[in-house]
């Protein structure tokens, strides 16, 4: 689909395409008429292609409903809630009432540019792009539509941003504070902090831990389920869709062993009713306040996972071992967590030490002696000069 200005004819040229076939072209004296012709020509051509369910020319709201029924059977409740929010807040106001033959990439651009003008990040805009592309792809693959308006719509290029994590000193500072603060019946709060920082598990995975998954004999933890606070139930899978084994840190093992003797429920971190604690309440009542009281900058609970990964690598851990512990399918994902601080890079600057004997000489690159002249009058390099050039 192309609308462009022809300098030769001094007119706007509309050259519509559909399914890699060029439709009749036409020139207009302004851009708006050329774009209107393009939309109408494509819509007319689509009608000739439509058969069966496609002939109904569904609205976006209708194909979204078709997609939602399919997504509900394979996506977690937390993901569906975000999908619904994106649809209602950003997509429905622009596309909801339009029929599929009316929608073009300009409508998609309107949604994204509107988000950016409101100050939302490119990362947030990309999530919306991923969402409406999923809806259009589902409709196209199931032959509800003959053309996918989002097929060539690309995600925004993100500026590189380091993930947040605590340094070793900051983590020690926070855990020292919670170690002294939480004693007796409140000790579980300190142990929850330890579990987050010493396993690299997500908060939902930690809250979903039951005592039979703590293997004290083999010093391992089996992570295979998460607690979903939105649906208020345990989901018997992880984000990576498979169980994984995490090493049980010695300090954490000691704390969990002591806590197990007084535990009454099946969950490590359960409330009086035997269900996992509310993560939202823990964030506001404990995490945020404890960070501030310990003199640590404001971070998310998920940054404890980043901290584990960063310190793991900077302490000499293998990136491939970390991949297994974090449960990533692709090592490239793990590498995003493997932050290397400037201090760590400085400590390994001499990790490679050549053994070249005692005859090595330092070439004085700042020497100002003029080069010697050969019999032919040409400049003649010394042996040291030749070496420096090479």
C-alpha positions in Angstrom: 0.0 0.0 0.0 1.6 3.2 -1.2 0.6 6.9 -1.4 3.4 9.2 -2.5 3.9 12.6 -4.1 4.9 12.6 -7.8 7.1 15.6 -8.4 6.9 15.2 -12.2 3.1 15.4 -12.3 2.8 17.5 -9.1 0.1 15.1 -7.9 -0.4 12.6 -5.1 -0.3 9.0 -6.5 -2.2 6.2 -4.9 -0.9 2.6 -5.7 -2.9 0.2 -3.5 -1.8 -3.4 -3.1 -3.5 -6.5 -1.7 -2.0 -9.9 -1.1 1.1 -8.9 -3.2 -1.1 -7.9 -6.1 -1.2 -4.4 -7.4 -4.6 -2.8 -7.8 -5.6 0.1 -10.1 -3.6 3.2 -9.5 -4.8 6.8 -9.6 -3.5 10.4 -9.1 -5.1 13.1 -7.0 -4.4 16.8 -6.2 -4.2 16.2 -2.5 -3.0 13.4 -0.1 -6.3 12.9 1.7 -8.1 11.9 -1.5 -5.3 9.6 -2.5 -5.5 7.8 0.9 -9.3 7.6 0.7 -9.0 6.0 -2.7 -6.5 3.5 -1.4 -8.8 2.5 1.5 -11.8 2.2 -0.7 -10.0 0.2 -3.4 -8.6 -2.3 -1.0 -11.9 -2.7 0.8 -13.7 -3.3 -2.5 -11.0 -5.9 -3.5 -11.3 -7.6 -0.1 -15.1 -8.0 -0.5 -14.5 -10.1 -3.7 -12.1 -12.4 -1.7 -14.3 -12.9 1.3 -16.0 -16.2 1.7 -17.7 -17.9 4.6 -17.0 -16.2 7.9 -14.9 -13.6 6.2 -17.9 -12.3 4.4 -19.3 -10.9 7.6 -16.6 -8.2 7.8 -16.3 -8.4 11.6 -15.5 -5.4 13.8 -12.3 -5.4 15.8 -14.3 -5.9 19.0 -15.7 -9.1 17.5 -12.3 -10.6 16.5 -11.0 -9.6 19.9 -13.7 -11.7 21.5 -12.8 -14.6 19.3 -9.2 -14.3 20.3 -10.0 -13.9 24.0 -11.9 -17.2 24.1 -8.9 -19.0 22.6 -6.4 -17.2 24.9 -8.4 -18.0 28.0 -7.6 -21.7 27.6 -3.8 -21.2 27.3 -2.8 -18.0 29.2 -2.5 -17.3 32.9 -5.1 -15.1 34.6 -2.5 -12.5 35.3 -1.6 -12.2 31.6 -5.3 -12.1 30.6 -6.0 -9.2 33.1 -3.2 -7.2 31.4 -4.6 -8.0 28.0 -8.1 -6.8 29.0 -6.6 -3.6 30.4 -4.6 -2.9 27.2 -7.7 -3.6 25.0 -10.0 -1.3 27.0 -7.6 1.5 27.7 -5.7 1.8 24.4 -7.1 -0.2 21.6 -10.9 -0.3 21.9 -11.3 3.5 21.8 -9.6 3.6 18.4 -10.4 0.3 16.7 -13.3 -1.3 18.6 -16.1 0.0 16.4 -14.3 -0.3 13.1 -14.8 -3.1 10.7 -11.8 -5.0 9.5 -12.0 -3.6 5.9 -11.7 -0.1 7.4 -8.6 -0.7 9.6 -5.2 0.3 8.2 -1.7 0.8 9.7 -2.6 4.4 10.2 -5.0 3.4 13.0 -2.4 1.4 14.7 0.1 4.3 14.5 -2.6 6.5 16.1 -2.8 4.2 19.1 1.0 4.0 19.6 1.7 7.7 19.0 -1.1 8.5 21.4 0.5 6.4 24.1 3.9 8.0 23.6 2.4 11.5 23.7 1.0 10.7 27.1 4.4 9.9 28.4 4.3 6.1 28.3 7.5 4.2 27.6 8.4 2.5 24.4 8.4 -0.8 26.3 4.7 -0.3 27.3 3.9 0.6 23.7 5.5 -2.6 22.5 3.3 -4.7 24.8 0.3 -3.1 23.2 1.7 -3.8 19.7 2.3 -7.5 20.7 -1.3 -7.7 21.9 -3.1 -6.3 18.9 -0.7 -8.3 16.6 -1.8 -11.5 18.4 -5.4 -10.6 17.9 -5.0 -9.9 14.2 -2.8 -13.0 13.7 -5.5 -15.2 15.4 -8.2 -13.8 13.2 -6.1 -14.2 10.0 -5.0 -17.7 10.8 -8.6 -18.7 11.5 -9.8 -17.0 8.3 -12.0 -14.4 10.0 -10.2 -11.8 7.9 -8.6 -11.8 4.5 -5.9 -9.1 5.3 -3.8 -8.6 8.4 -3.4 -4.9 9.0 -0.6 -5.5 11.5 1.5 -7.8 9.4 4.2 -5.2 8.6 3.8 -3.2 11.8 7.1 -3.3 13.7 7.8 -2.9 17.4 9.6 0.2 18.6 13.4 0.0 19.0 14.2 0.3 22.7 17.1 2.1 24.1 19.4 -0.2 26.1 18.7 0.0 29.8 20.5 -1.8 32.6 18.3 -3.8 34.9 18.2 -2.7 38.5 19.9 -4.8 41.1 21.4 -4.5 44.6 25.1 -4.6 45.1 26.6 -7.1 47.5 26.9 -4.3 50.1 23.3 -3.1 49.6 21.9 -6.7 49.9 24.0 -7.2 53.1 22.7 -3.9 54.5 19.0 -4.8 53.8 19.3 -8.4 55.1 21.2 -7.3 58.2 18.3 -4.9 59.0 15.6 -7.5 58.5 17.6 -10.0 60.5 17.4 -7.8 63.5 13.9 -6.5 62.9 12.0 -9.7 62.4 12.3 -12.2 65.2 9.9 -14.6 66.9 6.6 -15.0 65.1 7.6 -12.4 62.5 10.8 -14.3 61.5 9.2 -15.6 58.4 9.4 -12.1 56.8 13.2 -12.2 57.0 13.2 -15.8 55.7 11.1 -14.6 52.7 13.7 -12.0 51.9 16.4 -14.7 52.1 14.5 -17.0 49.8 14.1 -14.2 47.2 17.8 -13.2 47.3 19.3 -16.7 47.6 17.2 -18.6 45.0 16.5 -16.1 42.2 12.9 -17.2 42.2 10.0 -15.0 41.3 7.7 -13.8 44.0 4.8 -15.9 42.8 7.1 -18.9 42.7 8.3 -18.3 46.3 4.7 -17.8 47.6 3.7 -21.0 45.8 6.4 -23.1 47.6 5.1 -25.9 49.8 7.2 -27.8 52.4 7.3 -31.0 50.5 9.2 -29.1 47.7 12.1 -28.3 50.1 14.5 -31.2 49.9 16.6 -30.8 53.0 18.4 -34.2 52.4 19.6 -33.2 48.9 19.9 -29.5 49.5 17.6 -28.6 46.6 14.3 -26.8 46.1 11.8 -27.9 43.5 10.0 -25.0 41.8 7.1 -26.1 39.8 4.1 -23.9 40.7 3.2 -20.3 41.4 0.6 -18.5 43.5 -1.7 -16.3 41.5 -3.1 -13.5 43.7 -5.5 -12.4 41.0 -7.3 -15.7 40.6 -6.5 -16.6 44.3 -5.2 -20.1 43.4 -2.1 -22.1 42.8 -1.2 -22.6 39.2 0.7 -25.8 38.7 3.3 -24.5 36.3 5.9 -21.8 36.1 6.4 -19.0 33.6 8.9 -21.3 31.8 6.2 -24.0 31.6 8.4 -26.6 33.3 9.7 -27.6 36.8 13.3 -26.7 37.8 15.6 -27.5 40.6 17.3 -24.7 42.6 20.2 -25.3 45.1 19.3 -24.8 48.7 21.7 -22.2 50.2 23.2 -23.3 53.6 22.0 -20.1 55.4 18.5 -20.5 53.9 18.5 -24.2 54.8 19.1 -23.3 58.5 16.4 -20.7 58.6 13.8 -22.9 56.8 14.6 -25.8 59.1 13.9 -23.7 62.2 10.8 -22.2 60.6 9.4 -25.7 59.6 9.2 -26.8 63.2 6.6 -24.1 63.9 4.8 -24.2 60.6 1.1 -25.4 60.6 0.2 -25.1 56.9 1.5 -26.6 53.7 2.9 -23.3 52.3 6.1 -21.8 53.6 4.7 -18.3 53.7 1.0 -18.8 54.5 -1.5 -16.7 56.3 -3.8 -17.7 59.2 -6.2 -19.4 56.7 -3.4 -21.5 55.3 -3.2 -19.7 52.0 -0.1 -17.9 50.7 0.2 -14.3 51.9 -1.0 -11.4 49.7 1.9 -10.2 47.7 0.5 -6.7 47.3 0.2 -6.2 51.1 3.8 -7.5 51.5 5.1 -5.0 49.0 3.5 -2.0 50.7 3.7 -3.0 54.3 7.1 -4.6 54.4 9.3 -4.4 51.2 8.9 -0.7 50.5 9.2 0.3 54.2 12.2 -1.9 54.9 14.1 -0.6 51.9 13.6 2.9 53.1 14.5 2.1 56.7 17.6 0.3 55.7 18.7 3.2 53.6 18.3 1.4 50.2 17.0 3.1 47.1 13.5 2.2 45.9 13.4 -1.1 43.9 10.9 -3.7 43.0 10.7 -7.1 44.6 11.5 -8.6 41.2 14.9 -6.9 41.4 15.9 -9.4 44.0 15.9 -11.9 41.1 18.2 -9.6 39.2 20.4 -9.3 42.2 20.8 -13.1 42.5 21.7 -13.4 38.8 24.1 -10.5 38.9 26.0 -11.6 42.1 26.0 -15.2 40.8 27.9 -14.3 37.7 30.2 -11.7 39.4 31.1 -14.4 41.9 32.3 -16.6 39.1 29.2 -18.7 38.5 28.6 -20.1 35.0 26.0 -18.4 32.8 24.8 -21.8 31.8 24.3 -22.9 35.4 22.4 -19.7 36.0 20.2 -20.4 33.0 19.0 -23.6 34.7 18.5 -22.0 38.1 16.4 -19.2 36.6 14.5 -21.5 34.3 15.2 -19.7 31.0 14.6 -21.5 27.7 17.3 -19.4 25.9 20.7 -18.4 27.3 20.3 -15.0 25.6 17.6 -14.2 28.2 19.9 -15.2 31.0 22.6 -12.9 29.6 20.3 -9.9 30.2 20.5 -10.6 33.9 24.2 -11.2 34.0 25.2 -7.6 34.9 28.9 -6.9 35.4 29.8 -4.0 37.5 32.7 -1.6 36.7 34.5 -2.8 39.8 34.2 -6.5 38.7 35.5 -5.7 35.2 38.5 -3.9 36.8 39.2 -7.0 38.9 39.5 -9.2 35.8 41.5 -6.8 33.6 44.7 -8.9 34.2 43.0 -12.3 34.0 45.1 -13.1 30.9 48.8 -12.9 31.7 51.2 -13.6 28.8 54.5 -15.3 29.6 56.9 -13.6 27.1 60.2 -13.8 29.1 62.4 -11.0 30.3 63.6 -9.6 26.9 60.5 -7.7 26.1 61.1 -4.0 25.5 58.8 -1.0 25.7 58.8 1.0 22.5 59.1 4.8 23.1 56.2 6.0 20.9 56.9 9.6 22.0 60.5 9.7 20.6 61.2 12.7 18.4 64.4 11.5 16.7 64.3 12.0 12.9 64.3 8.8 10.8 67.6 7.8 9.2 68.0 8.4 5.5 68.9 5.6 3.1 71.4 6.0 0.3 68.4 6.6 -2.0 67.3 9.5 0.1 64.2 7.7 1.4 63.2 7.3 5.0 64.3 4.1 6.5 62.4 2.5 9.4 64.3 1.1 12.3 63.4 -2.4 13.4 61.5 -1.1 16.4 59.5 1.2 14.1 58.6 -1.7 11.8 57.4 -3.6 14.8 55.2 -0.8 16.1 53.5 -0.4 12.7 52.8 -4.1 12.5 
